[in-house]
């Protein structure tokens, strides 16, 4: 599923109808996420923070999904979704305090960097073991359904998590009980260093969901408007009692898995260069320019 065409125009059949101000807000949030990423990487290399998990190249999949959710919906993050938390108005200062583990850190230094949380922003604490947050999200969605609340749980995870035990247990429960959950798989090509094609024999990761009675779709995860549209439809389905949705957001991790990883060891420069040309920020910027919605003052 794609909304933004190569020339920057929109597919009229899938145009979500967002105002230009809404699209500009998405672009600003994606740029902010990338700038924060860049600064955290530099701070880690300087030895001022111990660790960072970036989202370079995956900003559209994260910000687009967060923007399509309602304020009352829950975000169950993996560990790259700080852009989603900042979109919801989380103070940047609190995030930086957490990264330094200083006196202002909401976790009081008892959690790894990039393992943020915020109850007021309905953003669950990050769970580091692979895939465990998927069952947490289903439990949250089941609770909302039992209590008669019009709330969804949007669970983020990577392609590697689809091979975890928790993934299968969670989808089994979600399908049987028809819970209001959105399974947002950021398929960025690698589970740390393991290519997706080497960790699953499924034709696509989206093919795993129908076996549990869950509708699924593949979305261009570098197209923020396609992500927004797909997640918006998933929220409508869940809110209307239609149960969960699985979305495979096809994107690419342009940086390392974390600051502890050197991706040059397991992937080629040509591959990275090819995906760099599909940069989600460049894609949306081209659309803004096509609509004459960007200016030098905004750029400044």
N, C-alpha and C positions, 0 to 999 in steps of 0.2 A: 504494500500500500504506500503510495507516494502522493503528495499534494503539490509540492513545489517542483515545477519542471526545471529542466536544465537551463532554460533561458531566464529563470526567475519568476515566470508567470505561474498561476495556480490552475490546477485541474478543476474546471467548473463543476464537475460532478462530485468532487470531494471537498470543495472550498468550505471551511468551517464557518466562514462569515465573521471572523474576528475583526474588530475595528483596527485602524492603523495604530492607534495608541496602544492597544493590547499587544500588537505584534512588536512594536518598538519596545515595550516593557519586557517581552520575552527575550529580545536581542540583548537589551541592557543586562538582564539577569545572567544570560549565558556568558557575556563578556566579563561580568564581575566574577563569576565562578572561575573563569580561566585565569584572570588576574590574581585572584586569591591562591589558586593552585601554583602559579608561577612563583609567588612570593613564599609560599610554604616550602617549595622545593629548594629555593635559595637559602631559607633559614635552616633547613635540615642539613644542607651541604656545608653551612657555616658552623654546624654543631650547636645551634641555639635551640632547636627542637629535635627530638630523637627520631621521628618517624612521620611519614605522610603517605596517604593513599590518595592519588589524584584521579581526576576524571577527564583528563585531556582527550578531546575527541568525542566524549560521550555526553556533552552538556545538553544536547537537544533531547536525548532520551530521558534525562533526569528532570530538567526544568519544564519541558513540555508536559510530562506526566503530572508533575506537581501542580502546574497551572490549571490542568483540567479537572483536578479534584476540588471538592467543596471544602470549605473551612472545617466542617464537622467530620470529614473523613480522616482516617488515620493513615499515616505513612509508617511502614515498617521497613527500615532501611537495611542495606547490606553494609557498605562502609564508604561508598563513593558518593553518597547522596547529599553532601553538605549543601549543594546548590539548591536542593529542594527545601531544606530547612531555612536557608537564607531567603528564598522566595516567600516563605510564610512570615517573614518579618523578624526572624531570630536575630538578635544583635550580633553584629560582626565581632564586637569586642569580646563577647562571651565565648565565641568560637576560638578566637585567638588566645584567650585566657586558658581555654581547655588544651589547646595545642602546646602551650608552654607548661601546663600543669602548675600554674601559679596560684596565689591566694584567691583569685577570682574564678577559678575553674569550678563549674557546677559539680563536677565529679570529684573534686577535692584531691586530684592526683591519683585516684584509685582506678582509673580506666585508661586504656591506651589512647594515644592521639587519634583523632578522626573517629572516635567511638562516642559521638555526641548523643544527646537526648534532650527532649523538652516536652514535658507534659502539657504546658499551655499551648504549644504549637502542634500537639497531637503527633509527636514524632517519637517513636519508641527508641529505647536504648539499643545501640548496635550490639549484636551478638556475634562474636568473632568466628566460632566454629562454622564450617561451611553448611549452609542450608537450614540451620536451626531456626532462623527467623521466619521461615515459611510456615512452620507449624504454629509459631507464636501468632502470626497474622491470621491464620485460620481460626485459632482460638478466640482472637479478638472479634473476628467477624461473626463467629457462632454466638458469642455473648451478645453482640448487638442485635442479632436476629431473635434470640430468646427474650430479650428485653423489649422488643418492638421498636428499636431505634432505627431511624433512617440514616445509617452510617455505613460506610464501606471501609475495608482495610486494603490498602494498596501495598503489596509486598514486592520489594526489589530484590533481585538476586542475579548472579551471573550464570553463564552457560554451564560452568562446572557444577553448580549446585543442582542441576537437573539430574545428575548421577548420584545424588546423595539419598540416603534413606528417608530423611525428613521430607524431601520433595514428594516422594511417592505416598508417604503417609498423609501428608497435608492435602494433596490433590484428591486422594481417596475420600477423606472426610468432607472436603469442600464439595465434591461432586454429589455424594450421597445426601448431604444435608442442605445443599443448595444455598450455601452461605454467600453473603455479599462481599466477595473478595476479588481483587484484581491481582493476577500473577504477572509481574512485569519482569521478564527475563531480558537483561541486557546482554545479548549475544555479541561480545566484543572480540570473538575469534579465539580467545585463549583462556584456559583455566590456569593462571599463572603462566607456565611455559607449555602446557599441553594444548595442541590445536583441537578445536571443536570436533573436527572430523575423526580424530583419534580417540575420543572419549565417548562417542555415541554412534551407533549404527543406524539410528533413525534418519530418514531422509531430511527432515527438518526437526528442530526442537519443538516447534509448534505441533508436530504430529503426535507428541506424547500426550497432549491434553485430551483429545477426543476419547481415548481409552477410559478416561474417568468421567465421561459424560460432560466435559467442559468445552464450550466453543473456544476456538483459537484463531488467531490471525498473525500474519507476519507483516511487520511494519518497517519502513525505512527509518531506523533509529537516528539517522542524521538529519531527518526532516522534522523540525520541531512542530510544524502544523499537522503533519501526518500523525505524530505521536499524540498531540493534543486531541485530534479527532477520534482516534482509536480509544484513548482512555476515557474521553467524554462519553462515547457510546457504551463502554463497559460500565461506567458509573450509572448511566440511565438503566441499563439492563439490571444491575444489582439492586438499584433503588426501586425498580418496578417488580421485584420478586423473581427475577429471571436467573438468579444465582451468579456463579463466578465466571470470569473471563480470563483466558491466558493470552498474553501478547508477547511475541518474540520480536524484540526491538533490535534490528540488525545494525550494529555500529562497529566501532573499532577503537581499541585502546592505543592511542598514539604514543603514550609514554610507557613507563614500566608498570608492572603490577603494583609496586610500591617503591619507596626510595631504597628498599633493600634488594631490588631486582635490576638486572641489566638485560633488557630485551634483545640487545644485539646478539646475544648468544644463540637465540632460538628463532629469529626471524630476519628476513632479508631487508636491506635498505630499499630495494625496489618495491617490496610489498608495502612498506611504511609510506613511501613516496606516493604510491597509487591511492592509498586511503587519505593521505594529506590533501590530495586534490578534491576529496569529497568532504572536506572540513564542514561541520554543521554550522559554524559561525559564518563562513564564506557563503554557504548556501542561502542562509536567511538574509545576509547582507545584500546579496544579489537581488533577492525579492524586494527588499526595501528600496533599493536603488531603482528597480524596475517600476515601482509605484511612486517614484520621486518623493520618498518619505524620509530620506536621510539628508543631512545638511552638514556643513562644516562646523556649525555651532554644536550640533549633537556629537560630532566626531571629537571635537575638543573637550 
